[in-house]
């Protein structure tokens, strides 16, 4: 290498590192309290990767949330689920930030929001104010922490996104002053047969192995020889920890080496929202559904299109066919450079003469073949299943079963494959009722029976003699009917009650089957803002003397509608 070329490379690298160093100082912490995390970026969740970090708020709501950088509010979102109350800021540095599960906003934002909610007559709202409406300097208070939406406890969900494409990036790429010198911990190793001709210790089934070690060095608990014949993949369970936090975190990167040759790597620095559901192919979905345990694959399924993979050789699948002993190294790392290595050996050997197969074999060649890269259709006289290209992660031998329906059901019970096979998208499912309630066809709906026996509604419609839905999972389904209206229960007051000393009014709403679709509250004939706490099934009205007259009697009318259009109405009076 010439001196000139060497100098040029050094110059380019210096510039790159300088840019990265600048990037790390772009943002400050969004809270004015010592940082304590409960979840990290890329954490494994049901059906998605966690797109930010969760910061504890000392077990309470109402902590000041500040702008992490100069910028303006470009989106305000209020929802009974999901992020609940959330603010989205855009910054001149090419990034945006998100602050979610808030309790309330600053007074000027609150005033703007409430006026728009009354205009739209809706608690749930997404607003896009102009860039001049709400500008803030770094460190200015923009909101107060809460527990709104699908939050399970007081905390702040915080994200950093690339503005172009709204791509979430790992906040740990920036400097938040988090201290971490703890190495990740390995817990399990799993070896998977990739084909029906793969044998692991002479059996065509996955092998789970315990792991032992500490301080970054791990080995298998058993010293028994592992033999593999044919193509196989590896999976593992590992956790990361951060100083001062008792939570378990997901690892940041994965690397698989076979005989010192890298065949698979994974780096969780960023991902797009349209690929987050690929988590169902990255993990061992069946083990997750059966045991609620996350096993991460160190190989990629054919239709897994996650962008976090790097340097894959044959999708990370190793073909053991050379009668040799091989050294396997699985390395996991966190964002602070702490890493742990699991090392072990396997012996490649010819296929055994007496092949033992089990119900857990890699491919069960019965049923209907459904290639992952095609549209697939399964039809009987009372069932139609349509699965579009891109829904399956791997080619599938589709299984179907049927059994007689039970009392109160309006169809047979249908086994649409099984709940242990993941799907990337929804599919179309149409079921034909075995009996029709005269004039109540619109009240029919498809319900799915989960592994605990609970019957969960799937949004359905009546179409040409079939009830049709778009589930996102396989499983067991039947047709039910919902003719019962939602329930409305006043909380702590009766009609005519004197509520003058109160700041708010609460009403509980619930529905046993299809679920709540909408609610319409009126006070003295005018729409009133009732916040919907979905996880507790409670509507909350905060008394507002600017909108209702104080010291007088008021009439409250509340109509609640479920997803089968059954309605309940409450009419009551109160003094305030």
NORMOFEN-V302197 format. One record per residue. RES is the residue in one small letter. PSI is psi in whole degrees, -180 to 180 (* if undefined). BURIAL is + if it has 9 or more other ideal C-beta (glycine too) atoms within 8 Angstrom, else -. Layout:
# NORMOFEN-V302197
res,psi,burial
RES,PSI,BURIAL
RES,PSI,BURIAL
This chain:
# NORMOFEN-V302197
res,psi,burial
x,131,-
x,159,-
x,-41,-
x,-43,-
x,-42,-
x,-44,+
x,-42,-
x,-44,-
x,-44,-
x,-39,-
x,-44,-
x,-44,-
x,-40,-
x,-44,-
x,-41,-
x,-47,-
x,-35,-
x,-42,-
x,-43,-
x,-40,-
x,-39,-
x,-42,-
x,-38,+
x,-15,+
x,12,-
x,-32,+
x,149,+
x,171,-
x,141,+
x,-1,+
x,149,+
x,37,-
x,160,-
x,135,-
x,129,+
x,119,-
x,144,+
x,-20,+
x,146,+
x,176,+
x,137,+
x,5,+
x,143,+
x,123,+
x,170,-
x,114,-
x,5,-
x,159,+
x,143,+
x,126,+
x,8,+
x,-154,+
x,148,+
x,124,+
x,125,+
x,148,+
x,39,+
x,29,-
x,9,-
x,166,-
x,168,+
x,8,-
x,143,+
x,128,-
x,128,+
x,157,+
x,126,+
x,-18,+
x,166,+
x,143,-
x,-166,+
x,153,+
x,121,+
x,-11,+
x,137,+
x,127,+
x,134,+
x,125,+
x,146,+
x,-22,+
x,-162,-
x,-128,-
x,-7,+
x,-124,+
x,126,+
x,148,+
x,144,+
x,124,+
x,143,+
x,138,+
x,154,+
x,-6,-
x,8,-
x,5,-
x,161,+
x,158,+
x,153,+
x,137,+
x,113,+
x,166,+
x,34,+
x,159,+
x,-47,+
x,168,-
x,178,+
x,157,-
x,-41,-
x,-36,-
x,-41,+
x,-46,+
x,-45,-
x,-45,+
x,-50,+
x,-40,+
x,-39,-
x,-36,+
x,-40,+
x,-37,+
x,-45,-
x,-12,-
x,51,-
x,131,-
x,-45,+
x,125,-
x,146,+
x,123,-
x,148,+
x,78,-
x,159,+
x,157,-
x,-16,-
x,-9,-
x,-48,+
x,88,+
x,141,-
x,149,+
x,157,-
x,128,+
x,-11,-
x,144,-
x,130,-
x,-19,+
x,-177,+
x,136,+
x,155,+
x,-151,+
x,32,+
x,166,+
x,-141,+
x,14,+
x,143,+
x,8,-
x,159,-
x,126,+
x,171,+
x,123,+
x,124,+
x,133,+
x,151,+
x,128,+
x,146,+
x,127,+
x,-43,+
x,106,-
x,-3,-
x,51,-
x,116,+
x,137,+
x,158,+
x,117,+
x,-22,+
x,-8,+
x,-13,+
x,164,+
x,113,-
x,6,+
x,22,-
x,130,+
x,133,-
x,112,+
x,22,-
x,127,+
x,147,+
x,159,+
x,124,+
x,146,+
x,-42,-
x,153,+
x,138,+
x,136,+
x,129,+
x,133,+
x,132,+
x,-24,+
x,171,+
x,-11,+
x,13,-
x,134,+
x,125,+
x,116,+
x,45,-
x,16,+
x,143,+
x,64,+
x,158,+
x,153,+
x,122,+
x,135,-
x,138,+
x,156,-
x,147,+
x,157,-
x,-176,+
x,169,-
x,42,-
x,-3,+
x,120,+
x,152,+
x,171,+
x,142,+
x,-37,-
x,139,-
x,9,-
x,144,-
x,140,-
x,125,+
x,139,+
x,136,+
x,122,+
x,-176,+
x,134,+
x,158,+
x,159,+
x,147,+
x,167,+
x,163,+
x,126,+
x,156,+
x,153,+
x,157,+
x,154,+
x,140,+
x,132,+
x,4,-
x,134,+
x,-1,-
x,154,+
x,136,-
x,161,+
x,152,+
x,158,+
x,-37,+
x,155,+
x,141,+
x,132,+
x,123,+
x,137,+
x,116,+
x,46,-
x,15,-
x,124,-
x,128,+
x,-11,+
x,139,+
x,159,+
x,130,+
x,120,-
x,76,+
x,-33,-
x,160,+
x,163,+
x,154,+
x,-30,-
x,-3,-
x,-1,+
x,-29,+
x,-13,+
x,-5,+
x,-30,+
x,-18,+
x,-26,+
x,-36,+
x,164,+
x,95,+
x,-39,+
x,-44,-
x,-39,+
x,-45,+
x,-36,-
x,-44,-
x,-2,-
x,40,-
x,133,-
x,114,-
x,122,+
x,137,+
x,141,+
x,34,+
x,162,+
x,134,+
x,158,+
x,-37,+
x,28,+
x,112,+
x,27,-
x,139,+
x,-2,-
x,-7,+
x,148,+
x,147,-
x,45,-
x,133,+
x,119,-
x,41,-
x,18,+
x,3,+
x,133,+
x,130,+
x,106,-
x,103,+
x,12,-
x,10,-
x,35,-
x,167,-
x,135,-
x,142,+
x,126,+
x,131,+
x,121,+
x,118,+
x,131,+
x,145,+
x,158,+
x,-178,+
x,-12,+
x,15,-
x,2,-
x,133,+
x,155,+
x,147,+
x,129,+
x,118,+
x,138,+
x,173,+
x,151,-
x,154,+
x,125,+
x,137,+
x,160,-
x,159,-
x,138,-
x,154,-
x,-40,-
x,96,-
x,125,+
x,118,-
x,155,-
x,179,-
x,-18,-
x,19,-
x,159,+
x,-41,+
x,122,-
x,105,-
x,59,-
x,156,-
x,-152,-
x,123,-
x,126,-
x,101,+
x,143,-
x,-22,+
x,25,-
x,163,-
x,138,-
x,147,+
x,136,-
x,126,+
x,135,-
x,-174,-
x,-23,-
x,10,-
x,140,+
x,125,+
x,122,+
x,120,+
x,116,+
x,161,-
x,136,-
x,-5,-
x,-39,+
x,145,+
x,-20,+
x,160,+
x,141,-
x,138,+
x,99,+
x,132,+
x,143,+
x,139,+
x,160,-
x,140,-
x,159,-
x,143,-
x,163,+
x,175,-
x,136,-
x,-8,-
x,151,+
x,21,+
x,174,+
x,172,+
x,126,+
x,128,+
x,105,+
x,92,+
x,-124,+
x,163,-
x,-7,+
x,-1,-
x,120,+
x,155,-
x,146,+
x,-31,+
x,170,+
x,162,-
x,168,+
x,128,+
x,122,+
x,127,+
x,140,+
x,127,+
x,148,+
x,-17,+
x,154,-
x,124,-
x,121,+
x,123,-
x,5,-
x,25,+
x,-34,-
x,-14,-
x,-6,+
x,147,+
x,157,+
x,135,+
x,145,+
x,134,+
x,118,+
x,-179,+
x,-14,-
x,5,-
x,2,-
x,146,-
x,111,+
x,131,-
x,147,+
x,130,+
x,123,-
x,164,+
x,155,-
x,127,+
x,109,-
x,49,-
x,1,-
x,152,+
x,125,+
x,140,+
x,173,+
x,75,+
x,158,+
x,5,-
x,152,-
x,173,+
x,-155,+
x,127,+
x,156,+
x,171,+
x,129,+
x,-175,+
x,143,+
x,104,+
x,1,-
x,133,-
x,162,-
x,161,+
x,139,+
x,125,+
x,124,-
x,143,+
x,103,-
x,14,-
x,156,-
x,170,-
x,132,-
x,3,-
x,148,-
x,111,-
x,23,+
x,-31,-
x,4,-
x,155,-
x,-17,-
x,164,-
x,133,+
x,140,+
x,132,+
x,133,+
x,145,+
x,161,+
x,135,+
x,-20,-
x,-78,+
x,-22,+
x,160,-
x,130,+
x,-43,-
x,162,-
x,147,+
x,101,+
x,138,+
x,135,+
x,121,+
x,38,-
x,-1,-
x,144,-
x,138,-
x,146,+
x,105,+
x,118,+
x,143,+
x,110,+
x,92,+
x,-39,+
x,-21,-
x,3,-
x,43,-
x,135,+
x,135,+
x,123,+
x,124,+
x,120,-
x,134,+
x,106,-
x,-14,-
x,-13,-
x,-27,-
x,146,+
x,132,-
x,148,-
x,19,-
x,168,-
x,144,-
x,150,+
x,128,+
x,128,+
x,127,+
x,119,+
x,128,+
x,133,+
x,137,+
x,-179,+
x,-4,+
x,18,+
x,26,+
x,140,+
x,146,+
x,147,+
x,132,+
x,131,+
x,123,-
x,168,+
x,155,+
x,159,+
x,129,+
x,*,+
